[in-house]
Amino acid sequence: MELGKLYIVATPIGNLEDITFRAVETLKNVNLILCEDTRQTQKLCQHYQIKTPLLSYHQHSKNKKQEKIFQILKQNRDLALVSDAGTPGISDPGNKLIEFLLDKEPDFKIIPIPGPAALTAALSISGFPSDKFLFWGFLPQKKGRNKIFQEIEKNKSTSVFYESPYRIFKTLTELNNFPKLKNRRIFIGRELTKKFETIYRGKVEEIIKKINQKEFRGEFVVIIT
């Protein structure tokens, strides 16, 4: 049985110009694009005149959707997987789909088309050691948060995590309650690559004063060293 190929395509985290020529060509040439939010991906497609049909695949997709994708690949059709922003599989459901497909067919061909990720973009301008770091993805909303903070407190390596605009102030306040974290250096990037990109540097208490419970849009990347 000859299967189609699955391309894992990184897309811009904000600025639509941050995409590779290879990514655009891949999205134009595959038979179908799998995406978290078709409305979001449609904006990118319209910008680059990509006419390829879209099919939604997100964290709430059931096993039936994964099976449907496998059946499409069995028709020897090539697919591309994109996230709403950045590199699929990094804090999104892309890795679950890949695991499912590899369970079905261990020799299935998966091709990475590398590009933007908020994680690496933030690390590149943080000025913090990045030869070794821990990435925590999005912090849990309730249960398990303190345990992660305790792990970050114990670990001397750089730690990185994502946070939503609705919880960033709460998260910083919680960090400030840990004696060994409140005096460590922190970098926060908001709306990276976008028009209102904002960078905060300093200790937790200093950044809390700068943010001061303002209403924000967009996600945050938090780096602690």
C-alpha positions as protocol buffer text, in pm:
chain_id: "A"
residue {
  index: 1
  type: MET
  ca { x: 0 y: 0 z: 0 }
}
residue {
  index: 2
  type: GLU
  ca { x: 145 y: 333 z: -109 }
}
residue {
  index: 3
  type: LEU
  ca { x: 53 y: 620 z: 121 }
}
residue {
  index: 4
  type: GLY
  ca { x: 65 y: 989 z: 47 }
}
residue {
  index: 5
  type: LYS
  ca { x: 313 y: 1204 z: 238 }
}
residue {
  index: 6
  type: LEU
  ca { x: 242 y: 1430 z: 535 }
}
residue {
  index: 7
  type: TYR
  ca { x: 428 y: 1762 z: 546 }
}
residue {
  index: 8
  type: ILE
  ca { x: 458 y: 1935 z: 884 }
}
residue {
  index: 9
  type: VAL
  ca { x: 464 y: 2301 z: 780 }
}
residue {
  index: 10
  type: ALA
  ca { x: 565 y: 2587 z: 1009 }
}
residue {
  index: 11
  type: THR
  ca { x: 365 y: 2905 z: 950 }
}
residue {
  index: 12
  type: PRO
  ca { x: 412 y: 3265 z: 1078 }
}
residue {
  index: 13
  type: ILE
  ca { x: 356 y: 3337 z: 1447 }
}
residue {
  index: 14
  type: GLY
  ca { x: 229 y: 3684 z: 1359 }
}
residue {
  index: 15
  type: ASN
  ca { x: 389 y: 3862 z: 1065 }
}
residue {
  index: 16
  type: LEU
  ca { x: 269 y: 3691 z: 748 }
}
residue {
  index: 17
  type: GLU
  ca { x: 601 y: 3763 z: 576 }
}
residue {
  index: 18
  type: ASP
  ca { x: 774 y: 3516 z: 811 }
}
residue {
  index: 19
  type: ILE
  ca { x: 725 y: 3209 z: 595 }
}
residue {
  index: 20
  type: THR
  ca { x: 971 y: 3021 z: 377 }
}
residue {
  index: 21
  type: PHE
  ca { x: 945 y: 2983 z: 0 }
}
residue {
  index: 22
  type: ARG
  ca { x: 944 y: 2608 z: 53 }
}
residue {
  index: 23
  type: ALA
  ca { x: 648 y: 2631 z: 292 }
}
residue {
  index: 24
  type: VAL
  ca { x: 440 y: 2830 z: 44 }
}
residue {
  index: 25
  type: GLU
  ca { x: 522 y: 2592 z: -241 }
}
residue {
  index: 26
  type: THR
  ca { x: 438 y: 2292 z: -25 }
}
residue {
  index: 27
  type: LEU
  ca { x: 101 y: 2437 z: 75 }
}
residue {
  index: 28
  type: LYS
  ca { x: 24 y: 2506 z: -290 }
}
residue {
  index: 29
  type: ASN
  ca { x: 121 y: 2159 z: -410 }
}
residue {
  index: 30
  type: VAL
  ca { x: -36 y: 1925 z: -153 }
}
residue {
  index: 31
  type: ASN
  ca { x: -389 y: 1791 z: -202 }
}
residue {
  index: 32
  type: LEU
  ca { x: -522 y: 1908 z: 134 }
}
residue {
  index: 33
  type: ILE
  ca { x: -417 y: 2130 z: 426 }
}
residue {
  index: 34
  type: LEU
  ca { x: -503 y: 2019 z: 780 }
}
residue {
  index: 35
  type: CYS
  ca { x: -538 y: 2316 z: 1015 }
}
residue {
  index: 36
  type: GLU
  ca { x: -654 y: 2407 z: 1366 }
}
residue {
  index: 37
  type: ASP
  ca { x: -881 y: 2690 z: 1255 }
}
residue {
  index: 38
  type: THR
  ca { x: -977 y: 2712 z: 888 }
}
residue {
  index: 39
  type: ARG
  ca { x: -1055 y: 3084 z: 924 }
}
residue {
  index: 40
  type: GLN
  ca { x: -705 y: 3156 z: 1052 }
}
residue {
  index: 41
  type: THR
  ca { x: -531 y: 2949 z: 785 }
}
residue {
  index: 42
  type: GLN
  ca { x: -753 y: 3100 z: 514 }
}
residue {
  index: 43
  type: LYS
  ca { x: -597 y: 3442 z: 586 }
}
residue {
  index: 44
  type: LEU
  ca { x: -253 y: 3299 z: 512 }
}
residue {
  index: 45
  type: CYS
  ca { x: -377 y: 3119 z: 202 }
}
residue {
  index: 46
  type: GLN
  ca { x: -539 y: 3433 z: 63 }
}
residue {
  index: 47
  type: HIS
  ca { x: -221 y: 3633 z: 126 }
}
residue {
  index: 48
  type: TYR
  ca { x: -11 y: 3387 z: -78 }
}
residue {
  index: 49
  type: GLN
  ca { x: -282 y: 3288 z: -329 }
}
residue {
  index: 50
  type: ILE
  ca { x: -289 y: 2929 z: -205 }
}
residue {
  index: 51
  type: LYS
  ca { x: -597 y: 2753 z: -347 }
}
residue {
  index: 52
  type: THR
  ca { x: -555 y: 2418 z: -167 }
}
residue {
  index: 53
  type: PRO
  ca { x: -867 y: 2292 z: 18 }
}
residue {
  index: 54
  type: LEU
  ca { x: -865 y: 2305 z: 399 }
}
residue {
  index: 55
  type: LEU
  ca { x: -977 y: 2046 z: 655 }
}
residue {
  index: 56
  type: SER
  ca { x: -998 y: 2124 z: 1027 }
}
residue {
  index: 57
  type: TYR
  ca { x: -792 y: 1918 z: 1271 }
}
residue {
  index: 58
  type: HIS
  ca { x: -759 y: 2049 z: 1628 }
}
residue {
  index: 59
  type: GLN
  ca { x: -726 y: 1939 z: 1992 }
}
residue {
  index: 60
  type: HIS
  ca { x: -1094 y: 1842 z: 2012 }
}
residue {
  index: 61
  type: SER
  ca { x: -1090 y: 1629 z: 1697 }
}
residue {
  index: 62
  type: LYS
  ca { x: -1197 y: 1270 z: 1764 }
}
residue {
  index: 63
  type: ASN
  ca { x: -1036 y: 946 z: 1653 }
}
residue {
  index: 64
  type: LYS
  ca { x: -1281 y: 944 z: 1361 }
}
residue {
  index: 65
  type: LYS
  ca { x: -1106 y: 1250 z: 1219 }
}
residue {
  index: 66
  type: GLN
  ca { x: -765 y: 1084 z: 1252 }
}
residue {
  index: 67
  type: GLU
  ca { x: -900 y: 775 z: 1078 }
}
residue {
  index: 68
  type: LYS
  ca { x: -1045 y: 993 z: 801 }
}
residue {
  index: 69
  type: ILE
  ca { x: -703 y: 1154 z: 751 }
}
residue {
  index: 70
  type: PHE
  ca { x: -542 y: 810 z: 731 }
}
residue {
  index: 71
  type: GLN
  ca { x: -795 y: 701 z: 469 }
}
residue {
  index: 72
  type: ILE
  ca { x: -713 y: 1012 z: 263 }
}
residue {
  index: 73
  type: LEU
  ca { x: -342 y: 926 z: 281 }
}
residue {
  index: 74
  type: LYS
  ca { x: -424 y: 570 z: 168 }
}
residue {
  index: 75
  type: GLN
  ca { x: -553 y: 726 z: -153 }
}
residue {
  index: 76
  type: ASN
  ca { x: -192 y: 837 z: -214 }
}
residue {
  index: 77
  type: ARG
  ca { x: -282 y: 1203 z: -157 }
}
residue {
  index: 78
  type: ASP
  ca { x: -28 y: 1436 z: 3 }
}
residue {
  index: 79
  type: LEU
  ca { x: -131 y: 1642 z: 304 }
}
residue {
  index: 80
  type: ALA
  ca { x: 14 y: 1937 z: 494 }
}
residue {
  index: 81
  type: LEU
  ca { x: -41 y: 1996 z: 863 }
}
residue {
  index: 82
  type: VAL
  ca { x: -27 y: 2352 z: 996 }
}
residue {
  index: 83
  type: SER
  ca { x: -110 y: 2509 z: 1331 }
}
residue {
  index: 84
  type: ASP
  ca { x: -273 y: 2848 z: 1384 }
}
residue {
  index: 85
  type: ALA
  ca { x: 77 y: 2991 z: 1429 }
}
residue {
  index: 86
  type: GLY
  ca { x: 428 y: 2849 z: 1445 }
}
residue {
  index: 87
  type: THR
  ca { x: 548 y: 2492 z: 1421 }
}
residue {
  index: 88
  type: PRO
  ca { x: 294 y: 2207 z: 1448 }
}
residue {
  index: 89
  type: GLY
  ca { x: 356 y: 1960 z: 1727 }
}
residue {
  index: 90
  type: ILE
  ca { x: 488 y: 2226 z: 1965 }
}
residue {
  index: 91
  type: SER
  ca { x: 210 y: 2271 z: 2225 }
}
residue {
  index: 92
  type: ASP
  ca { x: -61 y: 2171 z: 1980 }
}
residue {
  index: 93
  type: PRO
  ca { x: -230 y: 1842 z: 1878 }
}
residue {
  index: 94
  type: GLY
  ca { x: -3 y: 1773 z: 1579 }
}
residue {
  index: 95
  type: ASN
  ca { x: 205 y: 1521 z: 1772 }
}
residue {
  index: 96
  type: LYS
  ca { x: -108 y: 1314 z: 1849 }
}
residue {
  index: 97
  type: LEU
  ca { x: -191 y: 1284 z: 1480 }
}
residue {
  index: 98
  type: ILE
  ca { x: 164 y: 1183 z: 1394 }
}
residue {
  index: 99
  type: GLU
  ca { x: 163 y: 920 z: 1670 }
}
residue {
  index: 100
  type: PHE
  ca { x: -168 y: 783 z: 1542 }
}
residue {
  index: 101
  type: LEU
  ca { x: -42 y: 759 z: 1183 }
}
residue {
  index: 102
  type: LEU
  ca { x: 285 y: 595 z: 1282 }
}
residue {
  index: 103
  type: ASP
  ca { x: 93 y: 335 z: 1482 }
}
residue {
  index: 104
  type: LYS
  ca { x: -101 y: 260 z: 1164 }
}
residue {
  index: 105
  type: GLU
  ca { x: 203 y: 258 z: 936 }
}
residue {
  index: 106
  type: PRO
  ca { x: 551 y: 274 z: 1100 }
}
residue {
  index: 107
  type: ASP
  ca { x: 723 y: 351 z: 768 }
}
residue {
  index: 108
  type: PHE
  ca { x: 486 y: 634 z: 683 }
}
residue {
  index: 109
  type: LYS
  ca { x: 677 y: 932 z: 538 }
}
residue {
  index: 110
  type: ILE
  ca { x: 656 y: 1255 z: 740 }
}
residue {
  index: 111
  type: ILE
  ca { x: 848 y: 1556 z: 610 }
}
residue {
  index: 112
  type: PRO
  ca { x: 928 y: 1864 z: 823 }
}
residue {
  index: 113
  type: ILE
  ca { x: 913 y: 2207 z: 660 }
}
residue {
  index: 114
  type: PRO
  ca { x: 1082 y: 2413 z: 934 }
}
residue {
  index: 115
  type: GLY
  ca { x: 1017 y: 2774 z: 1018 }
}
residue {
  index: 116
  type: PRO
  ca { x: 890 y: 3006 z: 1292 }
}
residue {
  index: 117
  type: ALA
  ca { x: 819 y: 2915 z: 1655 }
}
residue {
  index: 118
  type: ALA
  ca { x: 751 y: 3158 z: 1939 }
}
residue {
  index: 119
  type: LEU
  ca { x: 977 y: 2945 z: 2158 }
}
residue {
  index: 120
  type: THR
  ca { x: 1291 y: 2990 z: 1949 }
}
residue {
  index: 121
  type: ALA
  ca { x: 1209 y: 3349 z: 1853 }
}
residue {
  index: 122
  type: ALA
  ca { x: 1196 y: 3449 z: 2219 }
}
residue {
  index: 123
  type: LEU
  ca { x: 1508 y: 3254 z: 2317 }
}
residue {
  index: 124
  type: SER
  ca { x: 1704 y: 3412 z: 2032 }
}
residue {
  index: 125
  type: ILE
  ca { x: 1663 y: 3764 z: 2176 }
}
residue {
  index: 126
  type: SER
  ca { x: 1646 y: 3684 z: 2548 }
}
residue {
  index: 127
  type: GLY
  ca { x: 2019 y: 3695 z: 2609 }
}
residue {
  index: 128
  type: PHE
  ca { x: 1976 y: 3393 z: 2839 }
}
residue {
  index: 129
  type: PRO
  ca { x: 2169 y: 3061 z: 2814 }
}
residue {
  index: 130
  type: SER
  ca { x: 1991 y: 2841 z: 2561 }
}
residue {
  index: 131
  type: ASP
  ca { x: 2234 y: 2553 z: 2511 }
}
residue {
  index: 132
  type: LYS
  ca { x: 2017 y: 2370 z: 2765 }
}
residue {
  index: 133
  type: PHE
  ca { x: 1661 y: 2467 z: 2859 }
}
residue {
  index: 134
  type: LEU
  ca { x: 1330 y: 2323 z: 2978 }
}
residue {
  index: 135
  type: PHE
  ca { x: 1013 y: 2392 z: 2782 }
}
residue {
  index: 136
  type: TRP
  ca { x: 686 y: 2358 z: 2974 }
}
residue {
  index: 137
  type: GLY
  ca { x: 439 y: 2448 z: 2696 }
}
residue {
  index: 138
  type: PHE
  ca { x: 121 y: 2615 z: 2821 }
}
residue {
  index: 139
  type: LEU
  ca { x: 91 y: 2602 z: 3200 }
}
residue {
  index: 140
  type: PRO
  ca { x: -215 y: 2419 z: 3337 }
}
residue {
  index: 141
  type: GLN
  ca { x: -492 y: 2657 z: 3440 }
}
residue {
  index: 142
  type: LYS
  ca { x: -536 y: 2513 z: 3790 }
}
residue {
  index: 143
  type: LYS
  ca { x: -403 y: 2178 z: 3906 }
}
residue {
  index: 144
  type: GLY
  ca { x: -27 y: 2126 z: 3878 }
}
residue {
  index: 145
  type: ARG
  ca { x: 84 y: 2489 z: 3847 }
}
residue {
  index: 146
  type: ASN
  ca { x: 265 y: 2503 z: 4181 }
}
residue {
  index: 147
  type: LYS
  ca { x: 444 y: 2177 z: 4107 }
}
residue {
  index: 148
  type: ILE
  ca { x: 582 y: 2323 z: 3785 }
}
residue {
  index: 149
  type: PHE
  ca { x: 691 y: 2641 z: 3963 }
}
residue {
  index: 150
  type: GLN
  ca { x: 869 y: 2425 z: 4222 }
}
residue {
  index: 151
  type: GLU
  ca { x: 1048 y: 2235 z: 3945 }
}
residue {
  index: 152
  type: ILE
  ca { x: 1154 y: 2562 z: 3780 }
}
residue {
  index: 153
  type: GLU
  ca { x: 1275 y: 2687 z: 4119 }
}
residue {
  index: 154
  type: LYS
  ca { x: 1489 y: 2377 z: 4174 }
}
residue {
  index: 155
  type: ASN
  ca { x: 1630 y: 2366 z: 3821 }
}
residue {
  index: 156
  type: LYS
  ca { x: 1917 y: 2597 z: 3732 }
}
residue {
  index: 157
  type: SER
  ca { x: 1865 y: 2567 z: 3357 }
}
residue {
  index: 158
  type: THR
  ca { x: 1668 y: 2825 z: 3159 }
}
residue {
  index: 159
  type: SER
  ca { x: 1293 y: 2753 z: 3166 }
}
residue {
  index: 160
  type: VAL
  ca { x: 1042 y: 2857 z: 2900 }
}
residue {
  index: 161
  type: PHE
  ca { x: 663 y: 2844 z: 2898 }
}
residue {
  index: 162
  type: TYR
  ca { x: 365 y: 3000 z: 2722 }
}
residue {
  index: 163
  type: GLU
  ca { x: 89 y: 3191 z: 2899 }
}
residue {
  index: 164
  type: SER
  ca { x: -240 y: 3347 z: 2794 }
}
residue {
  index: 165
  type: PRO
  ca { x: -319 y: 3719 z: 2836 }
}
residue {
  index: 166
  type: TYR
  ca { x: -592 y: 3624 z: 3085 }
}
residue {
  index: 167
  type: ARG
  ca { x: -350 y: 3457 z: 3327 }
}
residue {
  index: 168
  type: ILE
  ca { x: -18 y: 3637 z: 3281 }
}
residue {
  index: 169
  type: PHE
  ca { x: -63 y: 3871 z: 3577 }
}
residue {
  index: 170
  type: LYS
  ca { x: -175 y: 3583 z: 3800 }
}
residue {
  index: 171
  type: THR
  ca { x: 125 y: 3377 z: 3690 }
}
residue {
  index: 172
  type: LEU
  ca { x: 373 y: 3655 z: 3766 }
}
residue {
  index: 173
  type: THR
  ca { x: 213 y: 3709 z: 4107 }
}
residue {
  index: 174
  type: GLU
  ca { x: 247 y: 3338 z: 4181 }
}
residue {
  index: 175
  type: LEU
  ca { x: 611 y: 3337 z: 4070 }
}
residue {
  index: 176
  type: ASN
  ca { x: 680 y: 3626 z: 4304 }
}
residue {
  index: 177
  type: ASN
  ca { x: 574 y: 3407 z: 4596 }
}
residue {
  index: 178
  type: PHE
  ca { x: 867 y: 3171 z: 4541 }
}
residue {
  index: 179
  type: PRO
  ca { x: 1177 y: 3311 z: 4718 }
}
residue {
  index: 180
  type: LYS
  ca { x: 1422 y: 3153 z: 4473 }
}
residue {
  index: 181
  type: LEU
  ca { x: 1228 y: 3274 z: 4168 }
}
residue {
  index: 182
  type: LYS
  ca { x: 1149 y: 3631 z: 4263 }
}
residue {
  index: 183
  type: ASN
  ca { x: 1515 y: 3734 z: 4225 }
}
residue {
  index: 184
  type: ARG
  ca { x: 1590 y: 3547 z: 3903 }
}
residue {
  index: 185
  type: ARG
  ca { x: 1598 y: 3723 z: 3566 }
}
residue {
  index: 186
  type: ILE
  ca { x: 1288 y: 3702 z: 3350 }
}
residue {
  index: 187
  type: PHE
  ca { x: 1221 y: 3778 z: 2985 }
}
residue {
  index: 188
  type: ILE
  ca { x: 866 y: 3811 z: 2855 }
}
residue {
  index: 189
  type: GLY
  ca { x: 770 y: 3849 z: 2490 }
}
residue {
  index: 190
  type: ARG
  ca { x: 420 y: 3953 z: 2386 }
}
residue {
  index: 191
  type: GLU
  ca { x: 281 y: 3956 z: 2031 }
}
residue {
  index: 192
  type: LEU
  ca { x: 622 y: 3860 z: 1888 }
}
residue {
  index: 193
  type: THR
  ca { x: 670 y: 3965 z: 1522 }
}
residue {
  index: 194
  type: LYS
  ca { x: 343 y: 4163 z: 1526 }
}
residue {
  index: 195
  type: LYS
  ca { x: 279 y: 4537 z: 1518 }
}
residue {
  index: 196
  type: PHE
  ca { x: 246 y: 4568 z: 1897 }
}
residue {
  index: 197
  type: GLU
  ca { x: 538 y: 4340 z: 1986 }
}
residue {
  index: 198
  type: THR
  ca { x: 646 y: 4416 z: 2342 }
}
residue {
  index: 199
  type: ILE
  ca { x: 945 y: 4291 z: 2540 }
}
residue {
  index: 200
  type: TYR
  ca { x: 979 y: 4297 z: 2919 }
}
residue {
  index: 201
  type: ARG
  ca { x: 1304 y: 4227 z: 3103 }
}
residue {
  index: 202
  type: GLY
  ca { x: 1389 y: 4230 z: 3472 }
}
residue {
  index: 203
  type: LYS
  ca { x: 1290 y: 4058 z: 3795 }
}
residue {
  index: 204
  type: VAL
  ca { x: 933 y: 3943 z: 3853 }
}
residue {
  index: 205
  type: GLU
  ca { x: 834 y: 4236 z: 4072 }
}
residue {
  index: 206
  type: GLU
  ca { x: 968 y: 4486 z: 3820 }
}
residue {
  index: 207
  type: ILE
  ca { x: 770 y: 4329 z: 3538 }
}
residue {
  index: 208
  type: ILE
  ca { x: 452 y: 4313 z: 3748 }
}
residue {
  index: 209
  type: LYS
  ca { x: 471 y: 4692 z: 3786 }
}
residue {
  index: 210
  type: LYS
  ca { x: 511 y: 4734 z: 3409 }
}
residue {
  index: 211
  type: ILE
  ca { x: 220 y: 4507 z: 3323 }
}
residue {
  index: 212
  type: ASN
  ca { x: -2 y: 4628 z: 3608 }
}
residue {
  index: 213
  type: GLN
  ca { x: -305 y: 4416 z: 3513 }
}
residue {
  index: 214
  type: LYS
  ca { x: -347 y: 4584 z: 3175 }
}
residue {
  index: 215
  type: GLU
  ca { x: -574 y: 4417 z: 2927 }
}
residue {
  index: 216
  type: PHE
  ca { x: -369 y: 4239 z: 2664 }
}
residue {
  index: 217
  type: ARG
  ca { x: -428 y: 4050 z: 2344 }
}
residue {
  index: 218
  type: GLY
  ca { x: -207 y: 3772 z: 2221 }
}
residue {
  index: 219
  type: GLU
  ca { x: -3 y: 3508 z: 2394 }
}
residue {
  index: 220
  type: PHE
  ca { x: 308 y: 3551 z: 2608 }
}
residue {
  index: 221
  type: VAL
  ca { x: 639 y: 3367 z: 2606 }
}
residue {
  index: 222
  type: VAL
  ca { x: 799 y: 3365 z: 2952 }
}
residue {
  index: 223
  type: ILE
  ca { x: 1167 y: 3277 z: 3001 }
}
residue {
  index: 224
  type: ILE
  ca { x: 1331 y: 3241 z: 3343 }
}
residue {
  index: 225
  type: THR
  ca { x: 1702 y: 3197 z: 3404 }
}
